[in-house]
Amino acid sequence: MNPIIRSGPAARAGALLILLGPLVSWVAEFITAAAWHDPAYSPLYNWVSHLGLTGPPQTAFGQVAHSPLGAVMDTGWVIYGTLLIIGTFLVFDPREGARPIIIMSLAVLAGVGVSLVGIFQGSNANIDNGLIAFHTFGAQGVMLAGNIMAIAVGTSGTRVGLSRGRSIASTALGTTGLIAFPLFMSNVFTGWMWNIGLFERTVIYPIMIGHALLGSSVAAAQRHRATHRSAPVTVRIQS
């Protein structure tokens, strides 16, 4: 089957951007969570989006939230979304049919979604002025589009440059995230508030791991292709 990704320096750069996006977000999350005191941040309880609250301490969505370095987390999300979109457009070739176009469209939805989460905080102020709609749209958009993208990439397999194992892993990650999404939303609307941070991460982390798998796999495939393409030239020169 024909590959649906480009080749050359642009594709290699795009793969690195896709890989870098979740890494930047994870680093920002670690730094921001470490700065959260009184109360300390708990990843099994607190919402991920509460890390991006830059205002005074407040009770948002039933949880006490105070994030001294909220701007770091917000910046990380915007960078993640931007790198994902740019990287995907550098890697995938829309001339190869519907599948790369679908993946690119899902990447745009996911990238815009995570960026909106960083730009419009889930704060009480935004609840009052109505801007919370952008935060909610962004969060739910990246949760759905990101996990569907992981499935689309996984089922594309060798056409993207994924090994069999990574193809299965990407598909399984996206499926896990999609299954967890309604559980997370039910948790939100029913007000259980038990381990809600864990529920949210069960939806989000499969997306991020999937992007890391995609970026690293494409980068490795491009490096392998470049090495094998240059080998015959070296042989001819030596002969």
JOKAUR-V890997 format. One record per residue. N is the residue number from 1. OMEGA is omega as a letter, one per 40 degrees, with the letter a starting at -180 (none if undefined). NEAR is the number of other C-alpha atoms within 8 Angstrom. Layout:
N OMEGA NEAR
N OMEGA NEAR
This chain:
1 a 3
2 i 5
3 i 10
4 i 13
5 i 11
6 i 11
7 i 9
8 a 8
9 a 6
10 i 10
11 i 15
12 i 14
13 i 10
14 i 15
15 i 17
16 i 12
17 i 13
18 i 16
19 a 14
20 a 11
21 i 13
22 i 13
23 i 9
24 a 11
25 i 13
26 i 8
27 i 8
28 i 11
29 a 11
30 a 8
31 a 10
32 i 15
33 a 10
34 a 8
35 a 9
36 i 13
37 i 9
38 e 5
39 i 7
40 a 6
41 i 9
42 a 7
43 i 9
44 a 8
45 a 11
46 i 12
47 i 10
48 a 10
49 i 9
50 i 12
51 a 15
52 i 16
53 a 14
54 a 10
55 i 6
56 i 5
57 a 8
58 i 8
59 a 9
60 a 11
61 i 4
62 a 6
63 i 7
64 a 9
65 i 11
66 a 16
67 a 17
68 a 8
69 a 13
70 a 12
71 i 9
72 i 11
73 i 15
74 i 12
75 i 9
76 i 13
77 a 13
78 i 13
79 i 12
80 a 16
81 a 15
82 a 11
83 i 13
84 a 14
85 a 12
86 a 10
87 a 14
88 i 13
89 i 10
90 a 13
91 a 14
92 a 12
93 a 12
94 i 9
95 a 4
96 i 10
97 a 8
98 a 7
99 i 9
100 i 13
101 i 10
102 a 8
103 i 11
104 i 12
105 i 8
106 i 12
107 i 14
108 i 10
109 i 12
110 a 16
111 i 15
112 a 12
113 a 15
114 i 15
115 i 15
116 i 14
117 i 17
118 a 14
119 a 9
120 a 11
121 i 12
122 a 15
123 i 9
124 i 9
125 i 6
126 i 12
127 a 10
128 a 7
129 i 7
130 a 7
131 i 10
132 i 13
133 i 7
134 i 10
135 a 14
136 i 10
137 a 10
138 a 15
139 a 12
140 i 9
141 a 12
142 i 15
143 a 15
144 a 11
145 a 12
146 i 15
147 i 17
148 i 12
149 i 12
150 i 15
151 a 14
152 i 11
153 a 14
154 a 14
155 i 9
156 i 9
157 a 12
158 i 9
159 i 11
160 a 11
161 i 10
162 i 14
163 i 9
164 a 8
165 a 7
166 i 10
167 i 14
168 a 10
169 a 9
170 i 14
171 a 14
172 i 9
173 i 15
174 i 17
175 i 11
176 i 11
177 i 15
178 i 13
179 a 8
180 a 11
181 i 12
182 i 8
183 i 9
184 a 12
185 i 8
186 i 8
187 a 12
188 a 10
189 i 6
190 i 6
191 i 6
192 i 6
193 i 9
194 i 6
195 a 9
196 i 14
197 i 13
198 i 10
199 a 11
200 a 12
201 i 9
202 i 11
203 a 16
204 a 10
205 i 8
206 i 13
207 a 15
208 i 9
209 i 10
210 i 12
211 i 12
212 i 13
213 a 11
214 a 13
215 a 14
216 a 11
217 i 11
218 i 13
219 i 12
220 i 8
221 i 9
222 i 12
223 i 9
224 a 8
225 a 8
226 i 9
227 a 8
228 i 8
229 a 8
230 a 8
231 i 8
232 i 8
233 i 8
234 i 8
235 a 8
236 a 7
237 a 6
238 a 5
239 none 4
